[in-house]
Amino acid sequence: MSEAKKSHVKTLLILGASGDLTGRLLLPGLAQLIATGREADLVLVGAGSPDFSAEDWQQRVADVFGQAKKKATAQGAAHLDRMAAHTSYSALDVTAPGELGQLVSTLEGPVALYFALPPKISQKACEVLTPAEVPAGTTLVMEKPFGSSAESAHALTRTLTRLVPEEYIQRVDHFRGKATVFNILGLRFANRFLEPLFSAEHVAKMEIFYDEDLALESRAGYYDHAGALRDMIQSHLLQILALLTLNAPATLGERDLRDHIGSVLRATKVPTDYAKSTRRARYTAGTSRGHDVPDYVDEDGVDAANGTETLAEIELRINNSRWSGVPFLLRSGKALGCPRKEAVITFKPVSHLPDGFTGNDTPTRLRIGFGPDTLELELDVNGPGDMYELDRIGLSAQLNSPDLLPYGEVLAGVLAGDPTLSVRDDTAEQCWRIVEPVLAAWANDEVPLEEYAAGSNGPGNWLTSQEVQLDRAPKDGEVPGTSLDAQTAGGA
């Protein structure tokens, strides 16, 4: 893939302009980007259903941009006003041959086509486009999920690369914003005391959590056919895992970085005893965020026959020399009592602790929080009073916070022609390859679908993290093989 700088996008065409994604995420992200004074010459065009008029679109843009003006620079406010005044809307059927191509031909290029549409419609729209209808330099921007399997992800790539080269395809992952990516890479590779510790020699286990207190929130149309494993783990959390485990790239250029992401994902798999290496559950009626939540199967639009999970855990192994033998746990769920969005790296205990120390001998942990990005290093130190007693402290810091919303970061990369934050074709396929055997096992009921009350921390028999037998000689009076950090169910 060439790293030559691409032409800057002149026109952003949002397909699905009347939809929830556009109104709730895309336009606010774009407005915040414009409010900083960037993208002064960008032209914004919307396209979508005939039920949504040009006046509706202009009002939607005006409302969102008006909010952004309250925090904009004077230059940014002027850019927002200009863009809102000159935006346009076209009613069209993107799946009808010729309609999308005709619209694109009227726009100033280079154009970025943002498919803010359901995946099946996006794919159909690309299938009916012809290469002659896609001018050179056009960028295709796709929302997850990228297919529904490794095979379908590959088929989607064939469809897209028939129209544009791979380097002009942006598969966006707003969860993997630029600040999050570079916070992780900077932490890992710019600190001498940390860089050599990220390996099987020193790490006992690594866990990545994305527990939400939100319930379904009227998303049954998508979520009931996806579930927690497809929605969060297959896409977002595997990407974070790759950043935490990849070898140091030579540069932060998009090819070097994405080559290393692909390499570590190719070495990743779920142990095949899926009844032990995976778990799934679904929420029942309860209370979350102070509101009554119905049983998941009673939510509007849910089909109980789908057997959709709202909480998923999988254990993975990475079969390379750096990480051989280390368990990795990825977990995500909805309607949970304790929101938790972080990666936890638990280090192995010291090889020898001198006799005489008392108190809690607990593993060193590094916690990396997501949204906001935070850092906490948990250490054992001599406690106050008794100098022989070990006590726990946490050294914490706030990491770099982006000046843009997640979709503002996505759009900044799209408009600049920088695919660093996008998911490359091989990576999209590898993420499906990792989870497909699990999905098949769940479809065959090899793993029970458990239940938990909304507002709880999951099924009562689940631990919040897998126990790991840490390799340390037992001290006097200690039972050999006892995990140092076994936690009771539901604790955070």
Legacy VTK file of the C-alpha trace (Angstrom):
# vtk DataFile Version 3.0
C-alpha trace
ASCII
DATASET POLYDATA
POINTS 492 float
0.000 0.000 0.000
1.407 3.360 -0.960
2.116 5.931 1.734
2.133 8.799 -0.751
0.057 11.708 0.491
-3.402 11.692 -1.019
-5.363 14.712 -2.172
-7.395 16.432 0.534
-11.136 15.724 0.347
-13.154 18.632 -1.045
-16.690 17.233 -0.673
-18.125 15.068 2.103
-21.223 13.193 0.921
-23.140 11.585 3.784
-25.403 8.766 2.640
-28.085 8.174 5.253
-28.239 11.872 6.090
-31.612 11.532 7.803
-30.501 8.696 10.086
-29.646 8.509 13.760
-25.906 7.990 13.201
-25.680 11.200 11.177
-27.651 13.347 13.616
-26.257 11.936 16.859
-22.594 11.359 15.983
-21.423 12.378 12.526
-22.694 15.962 12.366
-21.627 16.845 15.950
-18.173 15.383 15.241
-17.901 17.325 11.989
-19.178 20.528 13.595
-16.576 20.344 16.362
-13.850 19.752 13.761
-14.975 22.788 11.732
-15.307 24.887 14.905
-11.551 24.586 15.481
-10.924 26.452 12.238
-10.029 23.407 10.146
-11.583 22.214 6.865
-12.472 25.735 5.775
-13.219 24.824 2.153
-15.105 21.569 2.703
-18.495 21.187 1.030
-21.092 19.126 2.915
-23.758 17.222 0.992
-26.463 14.967 2.397
-28.401 12.247 0.623
-31.143 9.919 1.726
-34.808 9.106 1.798
-37.451 11.185 -0.046
-39.267 11.347 3.320
-36.533 13.757 4.437
-36.523 17.089 2.592
-33.785 19.578 1.778
-35.322 21.888 4.364
-35.185 19.124 6.992
-31.493 18.602 6.230
-30.665 22.295 6.388
-32.468 22.579 9.711
-30.630 19.538 11.091
-27.271 21.004 10.058
-28.183 24.456 11.401
-29.211 23.042 14.783
-26.035 20.999 15.263
-23.706 23.685 13.927
-25.443 26.319 16.045
-24.553 24.354 19.176
-20.939 24.037 18.008
-20.666 27.796 17.427
-21.015 28.399 21.172
-17.497 27.026 21.691
-15.997 27.894 18.310
-13.225 30.323 17.515
-14.287 33.359 15.480
-12.753 31.753 12.412
-14.421 28.431 13.218
-17.820 30.099 13.639
-17.438 31.734 10.229
-16.587 28.355 8.676
-19.644 26.768 10.301
-21.904 29.506 8.966
-20.483 29.149 5.460
-20.827 25.382 5.407
-24.384 25.463 6.769
-25.395 28.076 4.190
-24.044 26.071 1.244
-24.977 22.514 2.196
-27.394 20.633 -0.041
-29.511 17.500 0.084
-30.539 14.971 -2.545
-33.263 12.377 -2.228
-32.176 9.156 -3.882
-32.188 5.392 -3.658
-28.530 4.386 -3.304
-29.368 0.810 -4.338
-30.872 1.907 -7.662
-28.349 1.638 -10.526
-27.113 5.007 -11.700
-28.619 7.244 -9.012
-25.604 7.518 -6.688
-23.181 7.689 -9.600
-25.138 10.562 -11.128
-25.001 12.528 -7.853
-21.261 11.951 -7.421
-20.633 13.227 -10.959
-22.041 16.632 -9.975
-19.757 17.083 -6.936
-16.363 18.734 -6.694
-13.689 16.114 -6.072
-12.004 14.492 -4.378
-15.169 13.192 -2.741
-15.544 11.086 0.416
-18.659 8.893 0.348
-19.649 8.215 3.948
-22.006 5.221 4.133
-23.988 6.028 7.295
-26.362 3.208 6.396
-27.156 -0.347 7.495
-24.359 -2.687 6.309
-26.511 -4.594 3.801
-27.648 -1.379 2.136
-24.079 -0.055 2.027
-22.884 -3.230 0.340
-25.751 -3.182 -2.152
-25.015 0.464 -2.976
-21.382 -0.391 -3.723
-22.402 -3.403 -5.806
-24.544 -1.310 -8.136
-21.888 1.403 -8.534
-19.640 0.971 -11.550
-15.937 1.936 -11.621
-16.732 4.525 -14.289
-19.082 6.272 -11.826
-16.367 6.639 -9.167
-13.857 9.381 -10.022
-10.178 8.889 -9.215
-9.353 9.983 -5.678
-12.771 9.084 -4.254
-12.722 7.703 -0.688
-15.258 5.107 0.466
-15.997 5.284 4.193
-17.614 2.207 5.736
-19.134 1.758 9.188
-18.809 -1.499 11.120
-19.643 -4.304 10.989
-17.381 -5.054 8.030
-19.242 -8.136 6.852
-20.655 -10.828 9.106
-17.880 -13.397 8.727
-14.338 -13.661 7.377
-15.785 -14.776 4.039
-18.286 -11.926 3.805
-15.639 -9.398 4.928
-13.455 -10.647 2.070
-16.406 -10.369 -0.316
-17.017 -6.787 0.843
-13.368 -5.964 0.169
-13.666 -7.397 -3.360
-16.697 -5.195 -3.944
-14.949 -2.066 -2.669
-11.590 -2.621 -4.381
-13.428 -3.037 -7.680
-14.217 0.681 -7.278
-11.157 2.184 -5.542
-7.739 0.977 -4.310
-7.533 -0.312 -0.732
-5.750 2.855 0.423
-8.888 4.825 -0.482
-11.114 2.650 1.718
-11.684 3.773 5.294
-13.297 1.190 7.607
-13.880 3.427 10.568
-13.633 2.433 14.221
-14.562 5.465 16.330
-13.591 3.520 19.463
-9.989 3.532 18.274
-9.527 7.299 18.217
-6.149 8.857 17.515
-5.649 9.937 21.128
-6.368 6.426 22.445
-4.073 4.806 19.867
-1.125 7.085 20.518
-1.647 7.154 24.278
-1.230 3.372 24.299
1.715 3.360 21.895
3.475 6.208 23.694
2.993 4.553 27.076
4.326 1.214 25.833
7.261 2.249 23.710
8.496 5.561 25.148
9.105 4.327 28.720
12.144 2.193 29.480
10.664 0.749 32.656
7.508 -0.450 30.851
8.592 -1.489 27.353
10.402 -4.721 28.340
7.674 -5.688 30.835
5.004 -6.193 28.163
5.794 -9.856 27.533
5.041 -13.351 28.825
8.092 -13.159 31.047
6.483 -10.475 33.204
2.710 -10.366 32.496
0.433 -12.847 34.271
-2.727 -11.837 32.376
-4.303 -9.001 30.476
-7.999 -8.049 30.569
-9.990 -5.564 28.502
-13.428 -4.543 29.771
-16.201 -2.525 28.213
-19.093 -2.854 30.653
-21.941 -0.378 30.064
-24.836 0.592 32.307
-26.888 1.432 29.206
-29.479 -1.142 28.171
-30.733 -1.693 24.611
-31.776 1.966 24.116
-34.021 1.338 21.053
-31.277 -0.378 19.041
-32.970 -3.758 18.635
-32.968 -3.513 14.840
-29.185 -3.833 14.857
-28.242 -5.227 18.235
-30.615 -8.197 18.328
-28.845 -9.576 15.252
-25.378 -8.749 16.590
-25.036 -9.208 20.345
-22.143 -8.256 22.599
-19.553 -10.472 20.924
-20.079 -9.074 17.426
-20.921 -5.526 18.501
-17.948 -4.790 20.757
-15.449 -7.641 21.056
-15.130 -8.638 17.386
-14.484 -5.075 16.357
-13.384 -2.632 19.027
-11.828 -4.739 21.779
-9.726 -6.886 19.450
-8.290 -3.678 18.026
-7.336 -2.474 21.512
-5.832 -5.900 22.255
-3.659 -5.583 19.160
-2.360 -2.165 20.237
-1.488 -3.508 23.686
0.369 -6.549 22.358
1.967 -5.648 19.014
5.736 -5.416 18.614
7.184 -1.946 18.186
6.718 -0.721 14.596
9.614 1.060 12.901
7.463 4.176 12.456
3.970 5.417 13.235
3.179 5.508 9.529
-0.059 3.812 8.609
1.588 0.890 6.825
4.068 0.059 9.590
1.433 0.348 12.310
-1.271 -1.583 10.476
1.193 -4.299 9.411
1.999 -4.928 13.088
-1.678 -4.912 14.076
-2.355 -7.537 11.413
0.608 -9.633 12.521
-0.473 -9.954 16.153
-4.106 -10.660 15.237
-3.015 -13.469 12.920
-1.367 -15.098 15.947
-4.494 -14.740 18.118
-7.102 -17.445 18.734
-9.661 -18.628 21.285
-8.857 -22.002 22.954
-11.168 -24.577 21.406
-12.825 -25.783 24.622
-15.418 -23.035 24.252
-17.395 -24.102 27.322
-14.344 -23.056 29.360
-12.855 -20.271 27.267
-16.096 -18.342 26.598
-19.213 -17.246 28.468
-22.418 -15.487 27.470
-25.435 -14.095 29.274
-28.529 -11.939 28.765
-30.070 -9.387 31.091
-33.456 -9.824 32.707
-35.684 -7.175 34.280
-34.044 -4.881 36.791
-32.990 -1.292 37.438
-30.132 0.479 35.678
-29.144 4.151 35.870
-32.145 4.715 38.127
-34.637 3.469 35.538
-36.627 0.278 35.311
-35.301 -1.994 32.569
-37.528 -4.723 31.120
-36.385 -8.248 30.435
-34.261 -8.156 27.273
-36.657 -10.444 25.409
-39.488 -7.999 26.202
-37.666 -5.011 24.674
-39.309 -3.557 21.539
-38.067 -5.288 18.399
-36.358 -8.215 20.133
-36.922 -11.771 18.903
-36.224 -14.206 21.747
-35.512 -16.948 19.196
-32.307 -15.133 18.189
-30.695 -16.090 21.501
-28.829 -12.781 21.562
-26.324 -12.282 24.369
-25.960 -8.900 26.085
-22.811 -9.895 28.003
-19.899 -11.814 26.519
-16.483 -12.937 27.736
-13.827 -14.707 25.726
-10.335 -15.861 26.637
-7.687 -15.635 23.959
-4.092 -16.728 23.477
-1.450 -15.149 21.262
0.829 -17.760 19.746
4.101 -15.908 19.393
7.322 -15.682 21.385
6.337 -12.470 23.179
2.991 -13.658 24.567
3.006 -17.459 24.605
1.041 -18.786 27.601
-0.486 -15.469 28.709
-4.310 -15.470 29.000
-6.157 -12.478 27.566
-9.744 -11.832 28.651
-12.081 -9.597 26.639
-15.462 -8.724 28.140
-18.318 -6.459 27.117
-21.894 -6.155 28.246
-24.958 -3.963 28.668
-27.211 -2.977 31.584
-24.487 -3.677 34.136
-24.390 -2.077 37.556
-20.773 -0.927 37.442
-19.661 0.728 34.189
-16.092 -0.289 33.476
-14.080 0.706 30.410
-10.453 -0.184 30.881
-7.560 -2.512 30.163
-5.932 -4.162 33.182
-2.428 -5.589 32.891
-1.592 -7.814 35.880
2.105 -8.506 36.308
3.637 -11.628 37.756
4.775 -11.454 41.390
8.398 -10.943 42.295
10.471 -14.125 42.251
11.364 -13.738 45.938
9.757 -11.693 48.707
11.971 -11.533 51.800
10.508 -13.165 54.900
9.278 -10.663 57.431
6.941 -8.605 55.304
3.299 -8.725 56.357
0.063 -7.385 54.919
-1.333 -7.975 51.461
1.071 -9.301 48.852
-0.865 -8.445 45.698
0.270 -8.264 42.075
1.342 -5.033 40.459
-1.353 -3.826 38.075
-1.416 -1.226 35.343
-4.871 0.128 34.464
-5.528 2.057 31.261
-8.954 3.694 31.188
-10.860 4.575 28.020
-13.034 7.671 27.725
-11.576 9.536 29.466
-8.129 8.053 28.938
-6.528 7.500 32.331
-3.586 5.638 33.805
-3.194 4.015 37.208
-0.276 1.946 38.469
-1.091 -0.123 41.570
1.912 -0.902 43.762
2.730 -2.485 47.133
4.672 -0.146 49.433
5.488 0.004 53.115
2.397 1.177 54.921
2.245 3.919 57.567
2.982 2.873 61.143
4.352 -0.644 60.771
7.230 -0.424 58.313
7.106 -4.196 57.701
3.484 -4.168 56.550
2.810 -3.877 52.847
0.037 -1.545 51.807
-1.555 -0.755 48.447
-1.235 2.587 46.672
-2.229 3.777 43.231
-0.259 6.264 41.141
-2.722 7.847 38.712
-2.613 10.308 35.851
-4.893 11.731 33.206
-3.648 10.934 29.710
-3.856 13.232 26.717
-7.456 14.152 25.987
-8.440 14.762 22.358
-9.806 18.137 21.355
-12.338 16.362 19.148
-15.240 13.995 19.612
-14.535 10.418 18.430
-16.282 11.024 15.115
-14.410 14.295 14.742
-11.169 12.294 14.917
-12.552 9.804 12.393
-13.554 12.562 9.983
-10.234 14.389 10.367
-8.472 11.258 9.128
-10.983 10.707 6.325
-10.768 14.284 5.051
-6.959 14.313 5.220
-6.731 10.995 3.358
-4.979 9.404 6.350
-6.061 5.767 6.893
-3.968 5.231 10.047
-7.049 4.878 12.263
-9.062 2.818 9.794
-9.245 -0.985 9.768
-7.374 -2.584 6.882
-8.945 -5.400 4.863
-6.773 -8.193 6.305
-7.403 -7.003 9.860
-11.170 -6.978 9.354
-11.012 -10.567 8.143
-8.766 -11.672 11.021
-11.167 -10.267 13.619
-13.949 -12.398 12.152
-11.647 -15.423 11.896
-10.971 -15.182 15.652
-14.626 -15.086 16.772
-16.349 -17.230 14.133
-15.684 -20.559 15.918
-17.127 -19.068 19.119
-20.252 -17.866 17.320
-20.697 -21.333 15.826
-20.331 -22.992 19.240
-22.877 -20.599 20.739
-25.295 -21.212 17.871
-25.031 -24.936 18.649
-25.708 -24.261 22.361
-22.298 -25.654 23.375
-22.107 -22.736 25.840
-25.185 -21.977 27.983
-26.895 -18.607 27.689
-27.002 -17.473 31.316
-28.978 -14.599 32.832
-28.319 -11.609 35.059
-30.572 -8.905 36.426
-30.217 -5.497 34.796
-28.209 -3.314 37.162
-26.210 -6.232 38.573
-22.600 -7.004 37.669
-23.402 -10.155 35.735
-24.398 -13.704 36.633
-23.702 -14.474 40.261
-21.408 -17.379 39.460
-19.084 -15.279 37.268
-15.872 -13.802 38.573
-15.035 -10.395 37.180
-11.743 -11.831 35.961
-10.315 -15.239 35.254
-8.129 -16.633 38.026
-4.529 -17.138 37.031
-2.108 -19.389 38.850
0.853 -17.094 39.396
4.288 -18.646 39.361
5.773 -17.954 42.787
7.092 -20.273 45.443
4.598 -20.426 48.357
5.544 -18.715 51.598
5.339 -20.479 54.927
1.745 -21.378 55.743
0.495 -20.641 52.218
-1.296 -23.252 50.144
0.719 -23.908 46.940
-0.967 -22.797 43.734
-3.364 -20.317 45.375
-4.206 -17.440 43.066
-3.100 -14.156 44.571
-5.983 -12.224 43.102
-9.078 -14.382 43.053
-12.053 -12.056 43.347
-15.549 -12.677 44.510
-18.366 -12.563 42.022
-19.582 -9.165 40.991
-16.688 -7.151 42.382
-15.095 -4.496 40.217
LINES 1 493
492 0 1 2 3 4 5 6 7 8 9 10 11 12 13 14 15 16 17 18 19 20 21 22 23 24 25 26 27 28 29 30 31 32 33 34 35 36 37 38 39 40 41 42 43 44 45 46 47 48 49 50 51 52 53 54 55 56 57 58 59 60 61 62 63 64 65 66 67 68 69 70 71 72 73 74 75 76 77 78 79 80 81 82 83 84 85 86 87 88 89 90 91 92 93 94 95 96 97 98 99 100 101 102 103 104 105 106 107 108 109 110 111 112 113 114 115 116 117 118 119 120 121 122 123 124 125 126 127 128 129 130 131 132 133 134 135 136 137 138 139 140 141 142 143 144 145 146 147 148 149 150 151 152 153 154 155 156 157 158 159 160 161 162 163 164 165 166 167 168 169 170 171 172 173 174 175 176 177 178 179 180 181 182 183 184 185 186 187 188 189 190 191 192 193 194 195 196 197 198 199 200 201 202 203 204 205 206 207 208 209 210 211 212 213 214 215 216 217 218 219 220 221 222 223 224 225 226 227 228 229 230 231 232 233 234 235 236 237 238 239 240 241 242 243 244 245 246 247 248 249 250 251 252 253 254 255 256 257 258 259 260 261 262 263 264 265 266 267 268 269 270 271 272 273 274 275 276 277 278 279 280 281 282 283 284 285 286 287 288 289 290 291 292 293 294 295 296 297 298 299 300 301 302 303 304 305 306 307 308 309 310 311 312 313 314 315 316 317 318 319 320 321 322 323 324 325 326 327 328 329 330 331 332 333 334 335 336 337 338 339 340 341 342 343 344 345 346 347 348 349 350 351 352 353 354 355 356 357 358 359 360 361 362 363 364 365 366 367 368 369 370 371 372 373 374 375 376 377 378 379 380 381 382 383 384 385 386 387 388 389 390 391 392 393 394 395 396 397 398 399 400 401 402 403 404 405 406 407 408 409 410 411 412 413 414 415 416 417 418 419 420 421 422 423 424 425 426 427 428 429 430 431 432 433 434 435 436 437 438 439 440 441 442 443 444 445 446 447 448 449 450 451 452 453 454 455 456 457 458 459 460 461 462 463 464 465 466 467 468 469 470 471 472 473 474 475 476 477 478 479 480 481 482 483 484 485 486 487 488 489 490 491
